[in-house]
Amino acid sequence: MGLSANEEPSGVVAIALPNIKADRREIEVAHGGMFGGSSGIPKEKLVAVQISALPGGEGPMANYYKTYRVTPVDPLPAGEYFFVVRGYTLYDFGVDPKQN
């Protein structure tokens, strides 16, 4: 994952569990009611991750962008997930069950 050099990656990227429907995948990114609301993915839907910076790149943009590796703290069980960037860009991916 590449980000601007001045961004803090822990506030920008996450792995989250979607709500699985028959024909779609959903995730709540905001909640509102008559007396207020909140934004962000609910904590119970987030997967703990480790984020580590990779060695710097080359070329004219190397000072402006950093590349990071995002790794789950624990192995992901088989299922479907979202890789979330800045809270609103979602990339879906799956983990297949282990074959015996």
N, CA and C atoms as a LAMMPS dump frame, in Angstrom:
ITEM: TIMESTEP
0
ITEM: NUMBER OF ATOMS
300
ITEM: BOX BOUNDS ff ff ff
-5.0000000000000000e+02 5.0000000000000000e+02
-5.0000000000000000e+02 5.0000000000000000e+02
-5.0000000000000000e+02 5.0000000000000000e+02
ITEM: ATOMS id mol type element x y z
1 1 1 N 0.85 -1.172 0
2 1 2 C 0 0 0
3 1 3 C 0.884 1.219 0
4 2 1 N 0.721 2.13 -0.93
5 2 2 C 1.489 3.365 -0.974
6 2 3 C 0.672 4.548 -0.477
7 3 1 N 1.281 5.385 0.352
8 3 2 C 0.609 6.555 0.92
9 3 3 C 1.532 7.757 0.84
10 4 1 N 0.95 8.935 0.942
11 4 2 C 1.754 10.152 1.024
12 4 3 C 2.679 10.045 2.219
13 5 1 N 3.857 10.621 2.094
14 5 2 C 4.874 10.506 3.143
15 5 3 C 4.414 11.086 4.472
16 6 1 N 3.458 12.022 4.477
17 6 2 C 3.023 12.649 5.728
18 6 3 C 1.776 12.002 6.326
19 7 1 N 1.283 10.914 5.76
20 7 2 C 0.1 10.239 6.309
21 7 3 C 0.5 9.177 7.317
22 8 1 N -0.298 9.031 8.36
23 8 2 C -0.11 7.982 9.361
24 8 3 C -0.914 6.762 8.899
25 9 1 N -0.272 5.66 8.527
26 9 2 C -0.994 4.542 7.921
27 9 3 C -2.058 3.902 8.813
28 10 1 N -1.863 3.904 10.124
29 10 2 C -2.855 3.255 10.997
30 10 3 C -4.198 3.969 10.976
31 11 1 N -4.227 5.239 10.574
32 11 2 C -5.485 5.953 10.469
33 11 3 C -6.067 5.945 9.069
34 12 1 N -5.395 5.242 8.145
35 12 2 C -5.795 5.295 6.744
36 12 3 C -6.229 3.942 6.2
37 13 1 N -5.606 2.864 6.662
38 13 2 C -5.92 1.535 6.125
39 13 3 C -6.392 0.594 7.228
40 14 1 N -7.227 -0.37 6.819
41 14 2 C -7.741 -1.358 7.765
42 14 3 C -8.2 -2.589 6.994
43 15 1 N -8.333 -3.685 7.704
44 15 2 C -9.001 -4.871 7.186
45 15 3 C -10.259 -5.037 8.023
46 16 1 N -11.392 -5.265 7.344
47 16 2 C -12.67 -5.333 8.047
48 16 3 C -13.506 -6.521 7.553
49 17 1 N -14.392 -6.961 8.414
50 17 2 C -15.33 -8.042 8.095
51 17 3 C -16.62 -7.454 7.543
52 18 1 N -17.041 -7.879 6.347
53 18 2 C -18.292 -7.357 5.788
54 18 3 C -19.503 -8.083 6.356
55 19 1 N -20.653 -7.456 6.22
56 19 2 C -21.924 -8.14 6.449
57 19 3 C -22.253 -8.812 5.117
58 20 1 N -22.442 -10.105 5.129
59 20 2 C -22.649 -10.856 3.893
60 20 3 C -24.139 -11.059 3.657
61 21 1 N -24.595 -10.545 2.523
62 21 2 C -25.971 -10.713 2.073
63 21 3 C -25.951 -11.667 0.881
64 22 1 N -27.117 -12.153 0.471
65 22 2 C -27.176 -13.114 -0.634
66 22 3 C -26.577 -12.554 -1.916
67 23 1 N -26.765 -11.269 -2.184
68 23 2 C -26.333 -10.696 -3.456
69 23 3 C -25.332 -9.556 -3.325
70 24 1 N -24.813 -9.306 -2.108
71 24 2 C -23.884 -8.196 -1.938
72 24 3 C -23.141 -8.312 -0.608
73 25 1 N -22.129 -7.478 -0.473
74 25 2 C -21.367 -7.371 0.77
75 25 3 C -21.498 -5.93 1.239
76 26 1 N -21.697 -5.74 2.551
77 26 2 C -21.907 -4.401 3.098
78 26 3 C -21.007 -4.176 4.302
79 27 1 N -20.743 -2.895 4.574
80 27 2 C -20.092 -2.52 5.821
81 27 3 C -20.6 -1.145 6.224
82 28 1 N -20.841 -0.969 7.503
83 28 2 C -21.31 0.312 8.023
84 28 3 C -20.114 1.226 8.206
85 29 1 N -20.157 2.408 7.587
86 29 2 C -19.07 3.379 7.743
87 29 3 C -19.528 4.63 8.483
88 30 1 N -20.829 4.725 8.721
89 30 2 C -21.375 5.844 9.499
90 30 3 C -22.713 5.403 10.069
91 31 1 N -23.067 6.005 11.193
92 31 2 C -24.332 5.695 11.857
93 31 3 C -24.906 6.999 12.383
94 32 1 N -26.157 7.223 12.115
95 32 2 C -26.762 8.465 12.576
96 32 3 C -28.141 8.231 13.138
97 33 1 N -28.543 9.137 13.968
98 33 2 C -29.865 9.08 14.567
99 33 3 C -30.367 10.481 14.822
100 34 1 N -31.472 10.554 15.477
101 34 2 C -32.098 11.837 15.739
102 34 3 C -31.22 12.759 16.588
103 35 1 N -30.416 12.18 17.465
104 35 2 C -29.644 12.987 18.409
105 35 3 C -28.141 12.944 18.159
106 36 1 N -27.73 12.566 16.975
107 36 2 C -26.307 12.562 16.669
108 36 3 C -25.923 11.343 15.861
109 37 1 N -24.658 11.18 15.681
110 37 2 C -24.179 10.061 14.894
111 37 3 C -22.697 9.848 15.106
112 38 1 N -22.191 8.904 14.384
113 38 2 C -20.763 8.61 14.447
114 38 3 C -20.319 8.138 13.071
115 39 1 N -19.032 8.226 12.846
116 39 2 C -18.492 7.737 11.585
117 39 3 C -17.357 6.776 11.878
118 40 1 N -17.05 5.966 10.901
119 40 2 C -16.001 4.97 11.061
120 40 3 C -16.586 3.573 11.134
121 41 1 N -15.761 2.622 10.842
122 41 2 C -16.178 1.219 10.884
123 41 3 C -16.227 0.776 12.332
124 42 1 N -17.3 0.073 12.734
125 42 2 C -17.392 -0.402 14.119
126 42 3 C -16.182 -1.257 14.501
127 43 1 N -15.677 -1.067 15.703
128 43 2 C -14.487 -1.779 16.175
129 43 3 C -14.625 -3.292 16.074
130 44 1 N -15.824 -3.81 16.302
131 44 2 C -16.006 -5.26 16.263
132 44 3 C -15.884 -5.838 14.842
133 45 1 N -15.878 -4.977 13.838
134 45 2 C -15.725 -5.407 12.445
135 45 3 C -14.282 -5.303 11.952
136 46 1 N -13.387 -4.72 12.756
137 46 2 C -11.999 -4.518 12.347
138 46 3 C -11.125 -5.704 12.724
139 47 1 N -10.185 -6.033 11.866
140 47 2 C -9.206 -7.086 12.108
141 47 3 C -7.915 -6.403 12.567
142 48 1 N -7.303 -6.901 13.63
143 48 2 C -6.039 -6.324 14.112
144 48 3 C -4.949 -6.546 13.067
145 49 1 N -4.215 -5.47 12.745
146 49 2 C -3.157 -5.558 11.742
147 49 3 C -1.865 -4.941 12.255
148 50 1 N -0.76 -5.378 11.656
149 50 2 C 0.538 -4.751 11.856
150 50 3 C 0.863 -4.019 10.56
151 51 1 N 1.353 -2.801 10.676
152 51 2 C 1.701 -2.007 9.504
153 51 3 C 3.184 -1.676 9.598
154 52 1 N 3.932 -2.065 8.566
155 52 2 C 5.372 -1.806 8.577
156 52 3 C 5.781 -1.121 7.284
157 53 1 N 6.656 -0.138 7.415
158 53 2 C 7.163 0.587 6.258
159 53 3 C 8.151 -0.299 5.509
160 54 1 N 8.089 -0.256 4.181
161 54 2 C 9.03 -0.979 3.332
162 54 3 C 10.142 -0.028 2.92
163 55 1 N 11.282 -0.567 2.507
164 55 2 C 12.392 0.306 2.092
165 55 3 C 11.951 1.301 1.026
166 56 1 N 12.549 2.486 1.058
167 56 2 C 12.191 3.559 0.142
168 56 3 C 12.367 3.19 -1.318
169 57 1 N 11.583 3.843 -2.14
170 57 2 C 11.648 3.607 -3.573
171 57 3 C 12.671 4.501 -4.237
172 58 1 N 12.613 4.503 -5.54
173 58 2 C 13.524 5.321 -6.324
174 58 3 C 12.718 6.257 -7.208
175 59 1 N 13.393 7.224 -7.762
176 59 2 C 12.738 8.12 -8.692
177 59 3 C 12.315 9.417 -8.041
178 60 1 N 11.722 10.311 -8.843
179 60 2 C 11.401 11.658 -8.362
180 60 3 C 10.329 11.7 -7.272
181 61 1 N 9.495 10.682 -7.153
182 61 2 C 8.409 10.709 -6.16
183 61 3 C 8.784 9.992 -4.858
184 62 1 N 9.986 9.456 -4.761
185 62 2 C 10.38 8.662 -3.587
186 62 3 C 10.274 9.431 -2.277
187 63 1 N 10.469 10.75 -2.294
188 63 2 C 10.377 11.547 -1.066
189 63 3 C 8.943 11.908 -0.71
190 64 1 N 8.017 11.661 -1.594
191 64 2 C 6.63 12.064 -1.386
192 64 3 C 5.707 10.907 -1.002
193 65 1 N 6.126 9.684 -1.289
194 65 2 C 5.292 8.523 -1.004
195 65 3 C 6.084 7.47 -0.263
196 66 1 N 5.388 6.753 0.62
197 66 2 C 5.976 5.622 1.33
198 66 3 C 5.119 4.395 1.036
199 67 1 N 5.766 3.25 1.041
200 67 2 C 5.068 1.995 0.805
201 67 3 C 5.06 1.192 2.099
202 68 1 N 3.903 0.591 2.404
203 68 2 C 3.72 -0.148 3.647
204 68 3 C 3.223 -1.553 3.364
205 69 1 N 3.553 -2.454 4.263
206 69 2 C 2.994 -3.807 4.255
207 69 3 C 1.981 -3.874 5.393
208 70 1 N 0.773 -4.319 5.067
209 70 2 C -0.296 -4.472 6.055
210 70 3 C -0.511 -5.972 6.251
211 71 1 N -0.281 -6.445 7.479
212 71 2 C -0.342 -7.868 7.774
213 71 3 C -1.275 -8.1 8.958
214 72 1 N -2.224 -9.039 8.845
215 72 2 C -3.061 -9.36 10.003
216 72 3 C -2.196 -9.874 11.162
217 73 1 N -2.544 -9.502 12.386
218 73 2 C -1.809 -9.966 13.566
219 73 3 C -1.932 -11.481 13.687
220 74 1 N -3.116 -12.006 13.476
221 74 2 C -3.36 -13.453 13.503
222 74 3 C -3.763 -13.901 12.102
223 75 1 N -3.488 -15.159 11.755
224 75 2 C -3.921 -15.644 10.44
225 75 3 C -5.429 -15.45 10.26
226 76 1 N -5.828 -15.035 9.066
227 76 2 C -7.253 -14.837 8.792
228 76 3 C -7.925 -16.183 8.568
229 77 1 N -9.03 -16.422 9.244
230 77 2 C -9.779 -17.633 8.944
231 77 3 C -10.418 -17.528 7.558
232 78 1 N -10.785 -18.652 7.015
233 78 2 C -11.462 -18.645 5.714
234 78 3 C -12.672 -17.724 5.795
235 79 1 N -12.882 -16.951 4.738
236 79 2 C -14.014 -16.044 4.708
237 79 3 C -13.755 -14.876 3.784
238 80 1 N -14.63 -13.893 3.858
239 80 2 C -14.555 -12.709 3.01
240 80 3 C -14.211 -11.489 3.856
241 81 1 N -13.447 -10.571 3.241
242 81 2 C -12.943 -9.4 3.952
243 81 3 C -12.939 -8.188 3.027
244 82 1 N -12.801 -7.013 3.639
245 82 2 C -12.574 -5.77 2.91
246 82 3 C -11.215 -5.22 3.337
247 83 1 N -10.458 -4.741 2.366
248 83 2 C -9.296 -3.905 2.636
249 83 3 C -9.809 -2.49 2.461
250 84 1 N -9.77 -1.695 3.513
251 84 2 C -10.396 -0.369 3.53
252 84 3 C -9.309 0.702 3.497
253 85 1 N -9.466 1.657 2.579
254 85 2 C -8.517 2.766 2.46
255 85 3 C -9.284 4.069 2.668
256 86 1 N -8.845 4.83 3.657
257 86 2 C -9.442 6.131 3.993
258 86 3 C -10.927 6.043 4.341
259 87 1 N -11.372 4.891 4.761
260 87 2 C -12.744 4.738 5.242
261 87 3 C -13.81 4.636 4.177
262 88 1 N -13.474 4.857 2.906
263 88 2 C -14.522 4.841 1.892
264 88 3 C -14.15 4.077 0.623
265 89 1 N -12.899 3.704 0.446
266 89 2 C -12.523 2.877 -0.693
267 89 3 C -12.344 1.455 -0.195
268 90 1 N -13.101 0.537 -0.787
269 90 2 C -13.104 -0.856 -0.332
270 90 3 C -12.619 -1.782 -1.437
271 91 1 N -11.75 -2.695 -1.065
272 91 2 C -11.31 -3.764 -1.956
273 91 3 C -11.705 -5.069 -1.281
274 92 1 N -12.504 -5.877 -1.944
275 92 2 C -12.914 -7.132 -1.317
276 92 3 C -11.949 -8.245 -1.7
277 93 1 N -11.749 -9.155 -0.758
278 93 2 C -10.909 -10.319 -1.016
279 93 3 C -11.383 -11.461 -0.129
280 94 1 N -10.972 -12.654 -0.478
281 94 2 C -11.373 -13.822 0.287
282 94 3 C -10.182 -14.675 0.658
283 95 1 N -10.364 -15.449 1.706
284 95 2 C -9.386 -16.439 2.14
285 95 3 C -10.064 -17.787 2.002
286 96 1 N -9.467 -18.65 1.192
287 96 2 C -10.04 -19.977 0.959
288 96 3 C -9.724 -20.902 2.121
289 97 1 N -10.598 -21.894 2.367
290 97 2 C -10.302 -22.878 3.407
291 97 3 C -9.058 -23.672 3.031
292 98 1 N -8.339 -24.143 4.038
293 98 2 C -7.154 -24.969 3.78
294 98 3 C -7.587 -26.3 3.175
295 99 1 N -6.819 -26.754 2.208
296 99 2 C -7.07 -28.057 1.592
297 99 3 C -6.259 -29.106 2.332
298 100 1 N -6.885 -30.245 2.61
299 100 2 C -6.158 -31.336 3.296
300 100 3 C -5.516 -32.252 2.304
